[in-house]
């Protein structure tokens, strides 16, 4: 979905540029709908990410 390495993705999450994961079965997971909104620019005006 995003053209970057896992390390780049983690740096963006750690820096607050992408939302934090939700734990599902003890594993970090991201909602694809949220990531799609970020990619399309729809989430740009939302302020903080939902946690």
C-alpha positions as CSV (number, residue, x, y, z in Angstrom):
1,X,0.0,0.0,0.0
2,X,2.8,2.4,0.9
3,X,6.0,2.3,-1.1
4,X,8.5,2.3,1.8
5,X,10.5,-0.1,3.9
6,X,9.1,-1.3,7.2
7,X,11.8,0.8,8.9
8,X,10.7,3.9,7.2
9,X,7.1,3.2,8.1
10,X,8.1,2.7,11.8
11,X,10.0,6.0,11.8
12,X,6.9,7.8,10.5
13,X,4.8,6.2,13.2
14,X,7.4,7.0,15.9
15,X,7.6,10.6,14.7
16,X,3.8,11.0,14.9
17,X,3.4,11.4,11.1
18,X,1.4,8.1,10.8
19,X,-1.1,6.8,13.4
20,X,0.0,4.3,16.0
21,X,-1.0,0.7,15.5
22,X,-3.8,-1.1,17.2
23,X,-3.0,-4.4,18.9
24,X,-4.8,-7.4,17.4
25,X,-3.9,-10.8,18.8
26,X,-0.8,-9.1,20.3
27,X,0.4,-7.9,16.9
28,X,0.6,-4.3,15.7
29,X,-2.0,-3.6,12.9
30,X,-3.1,-0.4,11.1
31,X,-6.6,0.2,9.8
32,X,-6.4,0.3,6.0
33,X,-9.2,2.9,5.9
34,X,-7.1,5.3,7.9
35,X,-4.1,4.7,5.8
36,X,-6.1,5.2,2.6
37,X,-7.4,8.5,4.0
38,X,-3.8,9.6,4.7
39,X,-2.7,8.6,1.2
40,X,-5.6,10.5,-0.5
41,X,-5.0,13.6,1.7
42,X,-8.4,13.4,3.4
43,X,-6.8,12.9,6.8
44,X,-4.7,16.0,6.4
45,X,-7.3,18.3,8.0
46,X,-8.3,15.9,10.9
47,X,-5.5,16.9,13.3
48,X,-4.5,14.1,15.5
49,X,-5.0,10.5,14.5
50,X,-7.5,8.3,16.1
51,X,-6.0,5.9,18.6
